Amino acid sequence: VDTGGDAVFAWRRADHPGVDVIQAREQTAAGALFAVQTLSDAERNASSPQVAVGAGGDAASTWTRFDGANWRVQAAIGP
């Protein structure tokens, strides 16, 4: 949550059997919701989403993604 009360949420969702994706959504301080965005690759299993929001409202999201052999850390910057 930024200093103005705007927030970003991230979660893991089952996309299809054996594959979970990371999604995020913004909410304004007034309660308005923006569209859900899928952050991770829809073809690779992902987990452990984390979000940090700066005072100015910029968000950074991280998660882990399985590449078929190893778990990798990935990130996205922005709303």
C-alpha positions in Angstrom: 0.0 0.0 0.0 1.4 3.4 -0.9 1.1 6.6 1.1 -2.1 7.6 -0.7 -3.8 4.3 0.1 -3.5 2.7 -3.3 -2.6 -1.0 -3.2 -1.3 -3.9 -5.3 -2.2 -7.5 -4.5 -0.5 -10.6 -6.0 -1.6 -14.3 -5.7 -1.1 -17.7 -7.2 -4.0 -19.2 -9.3 -4.4 -22.6 -10.8 -4.4 -21.9 -14.5 -4.7 -25.5 -15.8 -3.7 -28.9 -14.4 -0.2 -28.8 -13.0 0.4 -25.1 -13.8 -0.2 -22.2 -11.4 0.3 -18.6 -12.5 1.0 -15.4 -10.6 -1.6 -12.7 -11.0 -1.8 -9.1 -9.7 -4.4 -6.4 -9.3 -4.4 -2.8 -8.3 -6.9 -1.1 -6.0 -7.3 2.6 -5.5 -7.7 4.1 -2.1 -11.4 4.8 -3.1 -11.9 1.0 -3.7 -11.8 1.0 -7.5 -10.2 -2.2 -9.0 -8.1 -2.4 -12.1 -8.0 -5.4 -14.4 -6.3 -8.6 -13.2 -2.9 -9.0 -14.9 -1.1 -12.4 -15.3 2.6 -11.8 -14.5 4.1 -15.2 -15.0 4.4 -17.4 -18.1 1.1 -19.4 -18.5 3.0 -22.5 -19.6 5.3 -22.8 -16.5 4.4 -23.4 -12.9 4.9 -20.4 -10.6 4.6 -19.8 -6.9 5.5 -17.6 -3.9 4.4 -14.1 -5.1 5.6 -11.1 -3.2 4.8 -7.4 -3.8 6.5 -4.2 -2.6 4.9 -0.8 -3.2 6.9 2.4 -3.0 5.6 5.7 -1.4 4.9 7.0 -4.9 2.9 4.0 -5.9 5.4 2.1 -8.0 5.2 -1.7 -7.4 7.7 -4.5 -7.8 6.5 -8.1 -7.8 8.6 -11.2 -7.5 7.8 -14.9 -7.7 9.5 -18.2 -8.4 8.9 -20.1 -11.7 9.8 -23.7 -12.6 11.7 -23.8 -16.0 11.4 -27.6 -16.3 14.6 -28.3 -14.4 15.1 -25.5 -11.8 13.1 -22.9 -9.9 14.0 -19.4 -11.0 13.2 -16.0 -9.4 11.4 -13.6 -11.7 10.2 -10.0 -11.3 8.0 -7.4 -12.8 8.1 -3.6 -12.2 5.1 -1.4 -12.5 1.5 -1.3 -11.6 
